């Protein structure tokens, strides 16, 4: 079974840890009792607002964007001068991008909502004695702008946004009850500042001025956020899914992915991750059902379900059809679907594309169509990373085909 490696952009992650944490991760400090009294009007900590926002946030993460939008607009009507509604509407635009970060269709709306959030938060920051809440939203809005700009490789804009996010983050670190939210940045910092130098040694000089990270502590901090925070809980789980896979903790990735998919069954990212982790951990029936669900949702045009999910789902079904049920016609159909979805998403170097080519080559071999098999293997060899297992597999398949043909010619002479 081929294990697909996570696609991580090191410069994006480097930007992220700078945005969230600066040069040293600073834990939130508790206010004095008199200072705490000033925070009674914070919407972030208002239980009534959290109850109102909970339904909207759940709709957002379950990709019911129209319904979530109505809830956000109600919050905007209730609190027209507060940045929270615009931040949540911007967050919804970000999650429209998450299934395929190459999709730029939602960029302008995301930026517009974050700019509105920043405008309102700046006014609150100037007017209120307590700067914690507006600083929190200023930091978060600038961070999402920087996150998007870094995805688009607009480094000057990303750097500007990152500096502003960092500036306001330091000002928002000070309210004890917000510590689970703020701990999110420390967890991201601790994990990735140790992970980056090991995976990308070329970036070591960039991190020399940063405090040394601790991956184990970072995971623990993100797990605490995932269990205790309100606004950053799902974002922490989003990161933990990737981290568990990178740390080969596939059972933990499976458990969390399954929980997130059960909680948000129409979230394409969580369903895709559930399918992937079930596949890797050998939960065959669950992986196949999730794959069929995703292909069906793509066919029905459900929000967020597109080519990235399609190539994953089709490959899973092809793998089981070829290796377990021996239904080679079904396997060939699914492998071809995985290839088609890879072409649509411009991911011809991805593992699913290359492995599907190899799969079609194997099917051609079983049908004694050796020229066709060789064509598929050569395509796979051309697209595979030279250090990957797919490259070695394609090369071996081509060599084996050559040996088989030589033996066949010798047999004929005899």
C-alpha positions as a LaTeX table, in Angstrom:
\begin{tabular}{lrrr}
\hline
Residue & $x$ (\AA) & $y$ (\AA) & $z$ (\AA) \\
\hline
Unk1 & 0.00 & 0.00 & 0.00 \\
Unk2 & 1.35 & 3.42 & $-0.98$ \\
Unk3 & 1.29 & 6.02 & 1.79 \\
Unk4 & 0.76 & 9.54 & 0.47 \\
Unk5 & 3.05 & 12.10 & 2.05 \\
Unk6 & 1.62 & 15.34 & 3.33 \\
Unk7 & 2.22 & 18.34 & 1.09 \\
Unk8 & 3.72 & 21.01 & 3.35 \\
Unk9 & 5.06 & 24.33 & 2.09 \\
Unk10 & 7.99 & 25.20 & 4.37 \\
Unk11 & 7.93 & 28.93 & 3.66 \\
Unk12 & 4.22 & 29.08 & 4.46 \\
Unk13 & 4.80 & 27.28 & 7.77 \\
Unk14 & 7.76 & 29.53 & 8.57 \\
Unk15 & 5.55 & 32.55 & 7.96 \\
Unk16 & 2.86 & 31.04 & 10.16 \\
Unk17 & 5.07 & 30.56 & 13.20 \\
Unk18 & 6.36 & 34.13 & 12.86 \\
Unk19 & 2.81 & 35.46 & 12.63 \\
Unk20 & 1.48 & 33.56 & 15.59 \\
Unk21 & 4.45 & 33.65 & 17.90 \\
Unk22 & 7.17 & 36.14 & 17.11 \\
Unk23 & 10.66 & 35.54 & 18.34 \\
Unk24 & 9.62 & 33.82 & 21.58 \\
Unk25 & 6.36 & 32.11 & 22.48 \\
Unk26 & 4.91 & 34.06 & 25.40 \\
Unk27 & 2.24 & 32.47 & 27.58 \\
Unk28 & $-0.82$ & 34.56 & 28.46 \\
Unk29 & $-0.58$ & 36.38 & 31.78 \\
Unk30 & $-3.53$ & 36.68 & 34.20 \\
Unk31 & $-5.07$ & 40.07 & 34.86 \\
Unk32 & $-5.57$ & 41.37 & 38.37 \\
Unk33 & $-9.08$ & 41.25 & 39.78 \\
Unk34 & $-9.69$ & 44.95 & 39.08 \\
Unk35 & $-8.54$ & 44.55 & 35.50 \\
Unk36 & $-10.78$ & 41.49 & 35.09 \\
Unk37 & $-13.81$ & 43.62 & 36.01 \\
Unk38 & $-13.19$ & 45.73 & 32.90 \\
Unk39 & $-13.70$ & 42.72 & 30.65 \\
Unk40 & $-17.37$ & 42.03 & 31.40 \\
Unk41 & $-18.40$ & 43.45 & 28.01 \\
Unk42 & $-16.08$ & 41.35 & 25.89 \\
Unk43 & $-18.10$ & 39.54 & 23.21 \\
Unk44 & $-15.43$ & 36.86 & 23.06 \\
Unk45 & $-16.25$ & 35.82 & 26.62 \\
Unk46 & $-19.97$ & 36.62 & 26.60 \\
Unk47 & $-21.82$ & 33.28 & 27.10 \\
Unk48 & $-24.89$ & 34.55 & 25.27 \\
Unk49 & $-22.86$ & 35.53 & 22.23 \\
Unk50 & $-21.04$ & 32.20 & 22.31 \\
Unk51 & $-24.39$ & 30.40 & 22.26 \\
Unk52 & $-25.48$ & 32.52 & 19.29 \\
Unk53 & $-22.18$ & 32.02 & 17.51 \\
Unk54 & $-21.99$ & 28.26 & 18.14 \\
Unk55 & $-24.72$ & 27.38 & 15.64 \\
Unk56 & $-23.23$ & 29.67 & 13.01 \\
Unk57 & $-19.73$ & 28.28 & 13.50 \\
Unk58 & $-21.01$ & 24.69 & 13.29 \\
Unk59 & $-22.81$ & 25.53 & 10.05 \\
Unk60 & $-19.62$ & 27.10 & 8.71 \\
Unk61 & $-17.47$ & 24.05 & 9.42 \\
Unk62 & $-20.15$ & 21.76 & 7.99 \\
Unk63 & $-20.06$ & 23.76 & 4.73 \\
Unk64 & $-23.61$ & 25.09 & 5.08 \\
Unk65 & $-22.36$ & 28.50 & 4.06 \\
Unk66 & $-25.70$ & 30.06 & 3.12 \\
Unk67 & $-27.22$ & 29.13 & 6.47 \\
Unk68 & $-24.08$ & 30.27 & 8.31 \\
Unk69 & $-24.18$ & 33.58 & 6.42 \\
Unk70 & $-27.69$ & 34.28 & 7.72 \\
Unk71 & $-26.48$ & 33.69 & 11.29 \\
Unk72 & $-23.45$ & 35.91 & 10.76 \\
Unk73 & $-25.64$ & 38.69 & 9.36 \\
Unk74 & $-27.86$ & 38.42 & 12.45 \\
Unk75 & $-24.77$ & 38.85 & 14.61 \\
Unk76 & $-23.77$ & 41.79 & 12.45 \\
Unk77 & $-27.23$ & 43.32 & 12.95 \\
Unk78 & $-26.96$ & 42.82 & 16.73 \\
Unk79 & $-23.38$ & 44.09 & 16.94 \\
Unk80 & $-22.84$ & 46.42 & 13.95 \\
Unk81 & $-19.73$ & 48.07 & 15.39 \\
Unk82 & $-18.02$ & 44.85 & 16.44 \\
Unk83 & $-15.39$ & 43.06 & 14.28 \\
Unk84 & $-16.50$ & 39.52 & 15.18 \\
Unk85 & $-19.20$ & 39.05 & 12.47 \\
Unk86 & $-16.87$ & 40.13 & 9.68 \\
Unk87 & $-14.11$ & 37.92 & 11.04 \\
Unk88 & $-16.43$ & 34.90 & 11.02 \\
Unk89 & $-17.61$ & 35.71 & 7.49 \\
Unk90 & $-13.96$ & 35.93 & 6.41 \\
Unk91 & $-13.27$ & 32.61 & 8.12 \\
Unk92 & $-16.08$ & 31.07 & 6.05 \\
Unk93 & $-14.37$ & 32.29 & 2.86 \\
Unk94 & $-11.10$ & 30.73 & 4.06 \\
Unk95 & $-12.78$ & 27.35 & 4.52 \\
Unk96 & $-14.12$ & 27.57 & 0.98 \\
Unk97 & $-10.45$ & 27.70 & $-0.06$ \\
Unk98 & $-9.23$ & 24.91 & 2.25 \\
Unk99 & $-10.25$ & 21.90 & 0.07 \\
Unk100 & $-8.06$ & 23.21 & $-2.76$ \\
Unk101 & $-5.77$ & 26.08 & $-1.84$ \\
Unk102 & $-5.04$ & 26.76 & $-5.52$ \\
Unk103 & $-8.61$ & 28.05 & $-5.86$ \\
Unk104 & $-8.48$ & 31.86 & $-5.90$ \\
Unk105 & $-12.22$ & 32.43 & $-6.42$ \\
Unk106 & $-12.81$ & 33.42 & $-2.80$ \\
Unk107 & $-9.71$ & 35.52 & $-2.19$ \\
Unk108 & $-11.30$ & 38.95 & $-2.68$ \\
Unk109 & $-14.25$ & 38.25 & $-0.37$ \\
Unk110 & $-11.94$ & 36.88 & 2.32 \\
Unk111 & $-9.73$ & 39.96 & 2.14 \\
Unk112 & $-12.73$ & 42.31 & 2.12 \\
Unk113 & $-14.19$ & 40.78 & 5.29 \\
Unk114 & $-10.83$ & 40.79 & 7.05 \\
Unk115 & $-10.30$ & 44.44 & 6.06 \\
Unk116 & $-13.73$ & 45.28 & 7.51 \\
Unk117 & $-12.82$ & 43.36 & 10.65 \\
Unk118 & $-9.59$ & 45.33 & 10.92 \\
Unk119 & $-11.38$ & 48.67 & 10.39 \\
Unk120 & $-13.92$ & 47.99 & 13.16 \\
Unk121 & $-11.31$ & 46.50 & 15.50 \\
Unk122 & $-9.07$ & 49.55 & 15.06 \\
Unk123 & $-11.96$ & 51.82 & 16.05 \\
Unk124 & $-12.61$ & 49.71 & 19.15 \\
Unk125 & $-8.91$ & 49.71 & 19.92 \\
Unk126 & $-8.86$ & 53.51 & 19.88 \\
Unk127 & $-12.06$ & 53.93 & 21.88 \\
Unk128 & $-11.88$ & 51.22 & 24.55 \\
Unk129 & $-9.73$ & 51.28 & 27.66 \\
Unk130 & $-9.40$ & 47.51 & 27.44 \\
Unk131 & $-7.43$ & 46.75 & 24.26 \\
Unk132 & $-7.40$ & 42.95 & 24.60 \\
Unk133 & $-10.44$ & 42.03 & 22.52 \\
Unk134 & $-9.83$ & 44.39 & 19.57 \\
Unk135 & $-6.17$ & 43.39 & 19.59 \\
Unk136 & $-7.21$ & 39.74 & 19.41 \\
Unk137 & $-9.30$ & 40.38 & 16.28 \\
Unk138 & $-6.66$ & 42.61 & 14.71 \\
Unk139 & $-4.07$ & 39.89 & 15.18 \\
Unk140 & $-6.37$ & 37.17 & 13.84 \\
Unk141 & $-7.53$ & 39.16 & 10.79 \\
Unk142 & $-3.99$ & 40.15 & 9.82 \\
Unk143 & $-2.87$ & 36.55 & 10.34 \\
Unk144 & $-5.47$ & 35.22 & 7.91 \\
Unk145 & $-4.56$ & 37.88 & 5.37 \\
Unk146 & $-0.91$ & 36.89 & 5.69 \\
Unk147 & $-1.82$ & 33.23 & 5.47 \\
Unk148 & $-3.63$ & 33.83 & 2.18 \\
Unk149 & $-0.88$ & 36.06 & 0.78 \\
Unk150 & 1.73 & 33.44 & 1.61 \\
Unk151 & $-0.34$ & 30.79 & $-0.21$ \\
Unk152 & $-0.32$ & 33.11 & $-3.22$ \\
Unk153 & 3.43 & 33.73 & $-2.77$ \\
Unk154 & 2.86 & 37.48 & $-2.38$ \\
Unk155 & 5.66 & 37.73 & 0.12 \\
Unk156 & 5.79 & 41.52 & 0.58 \\
Unk157 & 2.08 & 41.66 & 1.47 \\
Unk158 & 2.42 & 38.55 & 3.61 \\
Unk159 & 5.31 & 40.10 & 5.54 \\
Unk160 & 3.40 & 43.34 & 6.16 \\
Unk161 & 0.34 & 41.43 & 7.37 \\
Unk162 & 2.53 & 39.20 & 9.52 \\
Unk163 & 4.20 & 42.12 & 11.26 \\
Unk164 & 0.82 & 43.63 & 12.12 \\
Unk165 & $-0.51$ & 40.28 & 13.32 \\
Unk166 & 2.53 & 39.89 & 15.57 \\
Unk167 & 2.22 & 43.43 & 16.93 \\
Unk168 & $-1.38$ & 42.97 & 18.01 \\
Unk169 & $-0.85$ & 39.41 & 19.20 \\
Unk170 & 1.57 & 40.66 & 21.84 \\
Unk171 & $-1.02$ & 43.22 & 22.97 \\
Unk172 & $-3.79$ & 40.60 & 23.21 \\
Unk173 & $-1.71$ & 38.25 & 25.35 \\
Unk174 & $-2.85$ & 39.24 & 28.77 \\
Unk175 & $-6.33$ & 37.99 & 29.39 \\
Unk176 & $-6.34$ & 34.77 & 31.39 \\
Unk177 & $-9.63$ & 33.36 & 30.10 \\
Unk178 & $-8.40$ & 33.74 & 26.52 \\
Unk179 & $-5.31$ & 31.63 & 27.17 \\
Unk180 & $-6.66$ & 28.50 & 25.38 \\
Unk181 & $-7.16$ & 30.63 & 22.26 \\
Unk182 & $-3.73$ & 32.22 & 22.52 \\
Unk183 & $-2.04$ & 28.91 & 23.31 \\
Unk184 & $-2.81$ & 27.93 & 19.71 \\
Unk185 & 0.05 & 30.08 & 18.44 \\
Unk186 & 2.49 & 28.67 & 20.97 \\
Unk187 & 1.60 & 25.13 & 19.95 \\
Unk188 & 2.10 & 25.86 & 16.25 \\
Unk189 & 5.40 & 27.57 & 17.02 \\
Unk190 & 6.78 & 24.82 & 19.23 \\
Unk191 & 6.00 & 22.06 & 16.76 \\
Unk192 & 7.04 & 23.65 & 13.48 \\
Unk193 & 10.10 & 25.51 & 14.71 \\
Unk194 & 11.62 & 22.10 & 15.52 \\
Unk195 & 10.11 & 20.35 & 12.48 \\
Unk196 & 11.25 & 22.81 & 9.81 \\
Unk197 & 15.06 & 22.56 & 10.34 \\
Unk198 & 14.92 & 18.76 & 10.24 \\
Unk199 & 12.77 & 18.55 & 7.12 \\
Unk200 & 14.26 & 21.59 & 5.33 \\
Unk201 & 17.87 & 22.15 & 6.48 \\
Unk202 & 18.21 & 25.05 & 4.03 \\
Unk203 & 15.94 & 27.10 & 6.32 \\
Unk204 & 18.07 & 26.56 & 9.44 \\
Unk205 & 19.84 & 29.95 & 9.13 \\
Unk206 & 16.47 & 31.72 & 9.05 \\
Unk207 & 15.47 & 30.17 & 12.38 \\
Unk208 & 18.74 & 30.83 & 14.20 \\
Unk209 & 17.30 & 33.89 & 15.98 \\
Unk210 & 14.19 & 32.05 & 17.13 \\
Unk211 & 13.78 & 30.31 & 20.45 \\
Unk212 & 14.22 & 26.56 & 20.07 \\
Unk213 & 10.97 & 24.70 & 19.62 \\
Unk214 & 9.71 & 21.50 & 21.18 \\
Unk215 & 7.54 & 19.27 & 18.99 \\
Unk216 & 6.22 & 17.20 & 21.87 \\
Unk217 & 5.21 & 20.29 & 23.82 \\
Unk218 & 3.70 & 21.82 & 20.69 \\
Unk219 & 1.46 & 18.79 & 20.18 \\
Unk220 & 0.40 & 18.88 & 23.84 \\
Unk221 & $-0.44$ & 22.59 & 23.56 \\
Unk222 & $-2.48$ & 22.11 & 20.38 \\
Unk223 & $-4.32$ & 19.20 & 22.00 \\
Unk224 & $-5.18$ & 21.47 & 24.93 \\
Unk225 & $-6.52$ & 24.09 & 22.53 \\
Unk226 & $-8.46$ & 21.41 & 20.63 \\
Unk227 & $-10.17$ & 20.34 & 23.85 \\
Unk228 & $-10.65$ & 23.69 & 25.63 \\
Unk229 & $-10.75$ & 26.64 & 23.22 \\
Unk230 & $-13.92$ & 28.01 & 21.64 \\
Unk231 & $-12.87$ & 30.00 & 18.57 \\
Unk232 & $-9.61$ & 28.19 & 17.70 \\
Unk233 & $-10.65$ & 24.64 & 18.62 \\
Unk234 & $-11.35$ & 23.43 & 15.09 \\
Unk235 & $-8.30$ & 25.24 & 13.68 \\
Unk236 & $-6.13$ & 23.39 & 16.21 \\
Unk237 & $-7.62$ & 20.07 & 15.12 \\
Unk238 & $-6.99$ & 21.01 & 11.49 \\
Unk239 & $-3.28$ & 21.27 & 12.31 \\
Unk240 & $-3.24$ & 18.20 & 14.55 \\
Unk241 & $-4.56$ & 16.00 & 11.74 \\
Unk242 & $-1.56$ & 16.93 & 9.62 \\
Unk243 & 0.89 & 16.69 & 12.50 \\
Unk244 & $-0.28$ & 13.22 & 13.58 \\
Unk245 & 0.25 & 11.98 & 10.02 \\
Unk246 & 3.71 & 13.55 & 9.79 \\
Unk247 & 4.62 & 11.93 & 13.10 \\
Unk248 & 3.34 & 8.54 & 11.86 \\
Unk249 & 0.70 & 8.58 & 14.57 \\
Unk250 & $-1.85$ & 7.20 & 12.15 \\
Unk251 & $-4.17$ & 5.77 & 14.80 \\
Unk252 & $-4.52$ & 9.21 & 16.43 \\
Unk253 & $-5.06$ & 10.81 & 13.02 \\
Unk254 & $-7.75$ & 8.23 & 12.29 \\
Unk255 & $-9.55$ & 8.79 & 15.61 \\
Unk256 & $-9.53$ & 12.58 & 15.26 \\
Unk257 & $-10.47$ & 12.52 & 11.56 \\
Unk258 & $-13.38$ & 10.19 & 12.28 \\
Unk259 & $-14.60$ & 12.41 & 15.10 \\
Unk260 & $-14.32$ & 15.56 & 12.97 \\
Unk261 & $-16.09$ & 13.89 & 10.03 \\
Unk262 & $-18.89$ & 12.66 & 12.32 \\
Unk263 & $-19.21$ & 16.17 & 13.76 \\
Unk264 & $-19.08$ & 17.89 & 10.34 \\
Unk265 & $-20.14$ & 15.17 & 7.85 \\
Unk266 & $-20.26$ & 17.53 & 4.85 \\
Unk267 & $-16.84$ & 19.11 & 5.42 \\
Unk268 & $-14.77$ & 17.88 & 2.44 \\
Unk269 & $-11.43$ & 18.36 & 4.18 \\
Unk270 & $-12.39$ & 16.30 & 7.22 \\
Unk271 & $-14.10$ & 13.61 & 5.14 \\
Unk272 & $-11.07$ & 13.37 & 2.86 \\
Unk273 & $-8.80$ & 13.04 & 5.88 \\
Unk274 & $-11.06$ & 10.41 & 7.40 \\
Unk275 & $-10.93$ & 8.43 & 4.15 \\
Unk276 & $-7.16$ & 8.79 & 3.98 \\
Unk277 & $-6.51$ & 7.83 & 7.61 \\
Unk278 & $-8.95$ & 4.90 & 7.45 \\
Unk279 & $-7.09$ & 3.71 & 4.34 \\
Unk280 & $-3.68$ & 3.98 & 5.97 \\
Unk281 & $-4.81$ & 2.24 & 9.18 \\
Unk282 & $-6.54$ & $-0.62$ & 7.35 \\
Unk283 & $-10.18$ & 0.26 & 8.08 \\
Unk284 & $-11.16$ & $-1.01$ & 4.67 \\
Unk285 & $-14.96$ & $-0.74$ & 4.81 \\
Unk286 & $-14.87$ & 2.80 & 6.24 \\
Unk287 & $-12.31$ & 4.00 & 3.69 \\
Unk288 & $-14.37$ & 2.64 & 0.80 \\
Unk289 & $-17.62$ & 4.11 & 2.10 \\
Unk290 & $-16.04$ & 7.52 & 2.62 \\
Unk291 & $-14.55$ & 7.36 & $-0.88$ \\
Unk292 & $-17.94$ & 6.53 & $-2.42$ \\
Unk293 & $-19.54$ & 9.34 & $-0.41$ \\
Unk294 & $-17.01$ & 11.84 & $-1.73$ \\
Unk295 & $-17.44$ & 10.82 & $-5.37$ \\
Unk296 & $-21.21$ & 11.03 & $-4.94$ \\
Unk297 & $-20.95$ & 14.51 & $-3.39$ \\
Unk298 & $-18.70$ & 15.66 & $-6.23$ \\
Unk299 & $-21.29$ & 14.37 & $-8.69$ \\
Unk300 & $-24.01$ & 16.30 & $-6.84$ \\
Unk301 & $-21.90$ & 19.46 & $-6.80$ \\
Unk302 & $-21.84$ & 19.84 & $-3.03$ \\
Unk303 & $-19.75$ & 22.78 & $-1.71$ \\
Unk304 & $-16.04$ & 22.05 & $-1.43$ \\
Unk305 & $-16.15$ & 18.63 & $-3.06$ \\
Unk306 & $-13.99$ & 18.78 & $-6.18$ \\
Unk307 & $-10.90$ & 17.31 & $-7.83$ \\
Unk308 & $-8.60$ & 17.06 & $-4.80$ \\
Unk309 & $-11.14$ & 14.94 & $-2.94$ \\
Unk310 & $-11.93$ & 13.10 & $-6.18$ \\
Unk311 & $-8.41$ & 11.89 & $-6.88$ \\
Unk312 & $-8.10$ & 10.66 & $-3.28$ \\
Unk313 & $-11.45$ & 8.83 & $-3.32$ \\
Unk314 & $-10.97$ & 7.28 & $-6.76$ \\
Unk315 & $-7.51$ & 5.99 & $-5.88$ \\
Unk316 & $-8.75$ & 4.34 & $-2.68$ \\
Unk317 & $-11.53$ & 2.51 & $-4.56$ \\
Unk318 & $-9.11$ & 1.53 & $-7.33$ \\
Unk319 & $-6.62$ & 0.14 & $-4.83$ \\
Unk320 & $-9.19$ & $-2.09$ & $-3.14$ \\
Unk321 & $-10.72$ & $-3.19$ & $-6.46$ \\
Unk322 & $-7.31$ & $-4.23$ & $-7.78$ \\
Unk323 & $-5.78$ & $-5.78$ & $-4.67$ \\
Unk324 & $-8.77$ & $-7.35$ & $-2.91$ \\
Unk325 & $-11.78$ & $-7.96$ & $-5.14$ \\
Unk326 & $-9.62$ & $-8.44$ & $-8.27$ \\
Unk327 & $-12.20$ & $-6.51$ & $-10.28$ \\
Unk328 & $-9.72$ & $-5.17$ & $-12.81$ \\
Unk329 & $-12.30$ & $-3.36$ & $-14.93$ \\
Unk330 & $-13.58$ & $-1.42$ & $-11.90$ \\
Unk331 & $-9.99$ & $-0.76$ & $-10.78$ \\
Unk332 & $-9.06$ & 0.58 & $-14.23$ \\
Unk333 & $-12.09$ & 2.86 & $-14.18$ \\
Unk334 & $-11.22$ & 4.27 & $-10.74$ \\
Unk335 & $-7.52$ & 4.66 & $-11.56$ \\
Unk336 & $-8.51$ & 6.61 & $-14.67$ \\
Unk337 & $-10.81$ & 8.79 & $-12.55$ \\
Unk338 & $-7.93$ & 9.51 & $-10.17$ \\
Unk339 & $-5.78$ & 10.50 & $-13.16$ \\
Unk340 & $-8.53$ & 12.73 & $-14.59$ \\
Unk341 & $-9.03$ & 14.50 & $-11.27$ \\
Unk342 & $-5.26$ & 14.96 & $-10.96$ \\
Unk343 & $-5.18$ & 16.60 & $-14.39$ \\
Unk344 & $-8.07$ & 18.90 & $-13.40$ \\
Unk345 & $-6.24$ & 20.00 & $-10.26$ \\
Unk346 & $-2.89$ & 20.34 & $-12.06$ \\
Unk347 & $-1.24$ & 17.82 & $-9.72$ \\
Unk348 & 0.61 & 15.55 & $-12.12$ \\
Unk349 & 3.50 & 15.11 & $-9.71$ \\
Unk350 & 1.26 & 13.99 & $-6.86$ \\
Unk351 & 1.44 & 10.47 & $-5.49$ \\
Unk352 & $-2.12$ & 9.60 & $-6.46$ \\
Unk353 & $-1.47$ & 10.41 & $-10.12$ \\
Unk354 & 1.76 & 8.42 & $-10.35$ \\
Unk355 & 0.41 & 5.45 & $-8.37$ \\
Unk356 & $-2.67$ & 5.36 & $-10.60$ \\
Unk357 & $-0.48$ & 5.20 & $-13.71$ \\
Unk358 & 1.39 & 2.28 & $-12.16$ \\
Unk359 & $-1.93$ & 0.64 & $-11.32$ \\
Unk360 & $-3.09$ & 0.92 & $-14.92$ \\
Unk361 & 0.23 & $-0.56$ & $-16.00$ \\
Unk362 & $-0.30$ & $-3.57$ & $-13.74$ \\
Unk363 & $-3.81$ & $-4.08$ & $-15.09$ \\
Unk364 & $-2.48$ & $-3.95$ & $-18.66$ \\
Unk365 & 0.09 & $-6.58$ & $-17.70$ \\
Unk366 & $-2.60$ & $-8.91$ & $-16.38$ \\
Unk367 & $-4.31$ & $-8.60$ & $-19.79$ \\
Unk368 & $-1.00$ & $-9.33$ & $-21.58$ \\
Unk369 & $-1.07$ & $-5.83$ & $-23.10$ \\
Unk370 & 2.66 & $-5.33$ & $-22.55$ \\
Unk371 & 3.14 & $-2.30$ & $-24.81$ \\
Unk372 & 0.33 & $-0.51$ & $-23.01$ \\
Unk373 & 1.78 & $-1.49$ & $-19.64$ \\
Unk374 & 5.18 & $-0.12$ & $-20.59$ \\
Unk375 & 3.61 & 3.16 & $-21.71$ \\
Unk376 & 1.96 & 3.62 & $-18.32$ \\
Unk377 & 5.14 & 2.72 & $-16.44$ \\
Unk378 & 7.20 & 5.16 & $-18.48$ \\
Unk379 & 4.69 & 7.94 & $-17.80$ \\
Unk380 & 4.88 & 7.15 & $-14.10$ \\
Unk381 & 8.69 & 7.10 & $-14.15$ \\
Unk382 & 8.74 & 10.48 & $-15.87$ \\
Unk383 & 6.42 & 12.14 & $-13.32$ \\
Unk384 & 7.57 & 10.48 & $-10.09$ \\
Unk385 & 10.04 & 12.10 & $-7.73$ \\
Unk386 & 13.37 & 10.31 & $-8.15$ \\
Unk387 & 13.60 & 9.64 & $-4.42$ \\
Unk388 & 10.05 & 8.29 & $-4.13$ \\
Unk389 & 8.92 & 4.69 & $-3.82$ \\
Unk390 & 6.78 & 5.19 & $-6.95$ \\
Unk391 & 9.89 & 5.97 & $-9.00$ \\
Unk392 & 11.56 & 2.77 & $-7.80$ \\
Unk393 & 8.38 & 0.78 & $-8.43$ \\
Unk394 & 7.95 & 2.11 & $-11.98$ \\
Unk395 & 11.62 & 1.50 & $-12.80$ \\
Unk396 & 11.46 & $-2.06$ & $-11.49$ \\
Unk397 & 8.26 & $-2.71$ & $-13.48$ \\
Unk398 & 9.94 & $-1.52$ & $-16.69$ \\
Unk399 & 13.00 & $-3.67$ & $-16.01$ \\
Unk400 & 10.79 & $-6.69$ & $-15.28$ \\
Unk401 & 8.92 & $-6.14$ & $-18.54$ \\
Unk402 & 12.20 & $-6.08$ & $-20.46$ \\
Unk403 & 13.30 & $-9.33$ & $-18.80$ \\
Unk404 & 9.96 & $-10.95$ & $-19.57$ \\
Unk405 & 10.23 & $-9.99$ & $-23.21$ \\
Unk406 & 13.79 & $-11.28$ & $-23.45$ \\
Unk407 & 12.72 & $-14.59$ & $-21.91$ \\
Unk408 & 9.80 & $-14.75$ & $-24.29$ \\
Unk409 & 12.07 & $-14.26$ & $-27.32$ \\
Unk410 & 14.45 & $-16.96$ & $-26.06$ \\
Unk411 & 11.54 & $-19.35$ & $-25.63$ \\
Unk412 & 10.45 & $-18.74$ & $-29.18$ \\
Unk413 & 13.94 & $-19.49$ & $-30.56$ \\
Unk414 & 13.93 & $-22.81$ & $-28.77$ \\
\hline
\end{tabular}
